[in-house]
């Protein structure tokens, strides 16, 4: 799991990072809005924690920009602006949750975990898929083959989690698009095929016991053997 913190107060950023890292999550810190957006597009984080009052680009504009790119990545605003109108503006800009400073780190962590559960519907805290030499832990954003951690984008993990959860069932593009990209997705459905190609290449490159099977005219499914 990769968390991007966009916060210009170094002390708060380090405190939040400490609690995220204790969960075993990877953390990136950006100290201004421009750097934050650059980190977002470069690293495809699983969750964003964003202040509103930031140098260069403010947090509300970051939310709007991210939402144009990805409707599903969870965003939590962490800010000192706690008036009702501020909260409404934050949520309207695309944030999923809003926490006002000063805050209790335990409450922040609980809110982050809640957002992740909603964004990764097949990633509960006890969810862990393993078969043969391959394992998948969606909440931790860990996919391992022969013990080696596989570098994968958040949507690749989401797609793979969905397929494994529905093991043996062939899913159409539409059945994959809705839970992974959202019901309002209006892009090219063939983006599913691109992600499937990447997943299949990684399974083959690292010699996984899992196989991604294409059923022509129907969709995709995961098999845990090497028969395909």
N, C-alpha and C positions, 0 to 999 in steps of 0.2 A: 504494500500500500504506500502510495506516494502523496504526501501532503505539501501543498505550496502555501506558505505564509507570506502575505504581503503586508508589511507593518514597518513604519518608520521609527518606532520606539524600540531600540535594540534590546532593552531589558524585557519588555513584554514579548518580543519575538523569541528571545532565548528561553523564557519561561514556558511559552506555548510549545516550542520545539522540544524541550525536555520532556514534557508530558506525552507528546506524540511518539518520541523515540523510545520511551519506556514501554510502549505498546508494540515495539518492533517495527514501527513504520519509518520509512525514509522521508526526510524533511528537506525542503529547499526554502530558504528565506530570501525575500526581495525587499529592499528598503524604500523603494518608490514605485509608483504605478507603472511607469514605462518599463522598468526592469521586471516588474511582476508580469506584465503581459508578454514580454519576451520569454520569460521562464515558462509561462503557461504554454505558449505555442511550441517551444523547444522540447519540453519534457512530458507533456500530456499528463498532468497530475490527476489523481483520483478524487481529490477534494481541495477546495480553496478556502483559506481563512483570510479575510480581507478587512482592513481598516477603511474608513471612509475618507478621512482627512489625510491625504497622501500627497507628496510632491509629484510634479509632472502630470500624472493622470489620477483623478480621484477614484475612490472605491466604487462609486455608483457607475461611473463610465466603464470601469473594469467589468462590473457585473453585466452591463449591457453588451459589451464587446464579446465576452465569453458566451453569453446566451445566444448570440448570433452564430457562434461556431458550434456549440454543444448544449443542447437543451437539458441534458441529464446530469452533467458533472455537478455535484453538490457544492454550494457556496454558502459559507457562514460569515456574516458580517460581525466583526468584533470592534466596537468603537465606543468613544465617550459620548457620542450624540444619542441621547436617550429619550428625546421628546417623541410623542406619538407620531407627529408628522414625519420625523426622521425615520422612524421604523417603517412607516407606510412607504416612504420613498425608497427605502432599501429593498423592501420586498417587491415593490413594483418594478424595480430595476432588474430583478431576477434572482435575488438572494433567496435561499431556502429557509434560513434561520437568522436570528439577529440577537446578539448578546451584548449588553452594555457594560463598559468598564466603570468601576472596578468589578472584577468577576472572580468566582471561585474556580480554580483550575479543574476541579472534579466535575463541576457542572458543565464546563466547556467540553471536557472529554466525553461526558454522557451525551451531550448534544451531537458531537461529531459521530459517535458510534450510532446514534439514532439515524442520522443522515445517511451513513454508509449502509445501514440495513435497508433503508428505503431505496437507495440507488442500486444496491446489489441484492436483488430479491432472493437470490440463491446463495447468499453469503452470510449466514448466521454465524455467531461466534463459535459454534461447535461444528460447523460445516467443514468437512475435509474429505476430498475425493481421492482415492488411491486405488490403482490397479496395475499390476505388473511393475514396471520400472518408472511409472509416471504418477505424479501426485499434483493436486490442485487445491490451494487454499485461497478462495476468492477474497475473503476479508483482509487477509494479509498480503494480497496481491502477489502470491507466490505460486509459480508453476515450475515444477522440477522434473527433470528427466535424468535418470541415473544419478540422482542427488545434486545435479547441477541446476542452478537457478537460471531460468530462461527469461531473457529480456522480452517483455511483451507490453504493448500499449493497453491502457485500461479497457478499451472496447474489445480487444482480443480476449482479455480475461473474461469479460462479460459474456461474449459469444460462446467461448469454450465452457463456461460455467453452465450456461443455459443448455447446451448440447449434452453435457455430462449429466445434468439433472434429469434430462429427458432421454437417458441412455437407451438406445435401441429404437427410438422413435425418430422418423424422418421429419424434419421441420422445413417448411417452405420459407422463402425469403420473408414473406409477410409475418409469419410466426416468429421470425428472428428479429425483424425490424421493430415491431411494437414494443417488446420488453427491453430491447437494447438501445434503440435510437429514439423511442417515444412515439406515441400515436400521432403526433403532429408533424412527424418527419415528412418533408416535401422534397427531398433530394432524390438522387438516382438510386433505385433499389439495388442496382448492381454493385453498390458499395459493399453489400453483403458478400458478394463473390470475391472482392478484393481482400476482405478480411479472411475469408476462408482459404484463399491462396496462401496468405502469410502464415496462418496457423498450420496448414498442411506442410509447408516448407520446413517449419520448425520441428514438427513431429518427425519428419523424415531425416532432417539434418542431424538431429540428436538421437536418432534411432529409438524413438518411443515405441512402446508396445501398443499404444493407441493409434487408431487410424481414423482419418476423416473421410467419410464415404460420400460421394456425390451420387444421388439417384436422379438420373436425367429426367427433366421435366417435373420433378417433385420437390427436391430440396437436398438437405444434408443431414447426416447423423454421425455420431461417434461410436466406434467399436473399440473394445479394449484388447482385441486380438490383433494379429499381424496379417490376417488373411486377405485384406483388400489391397 
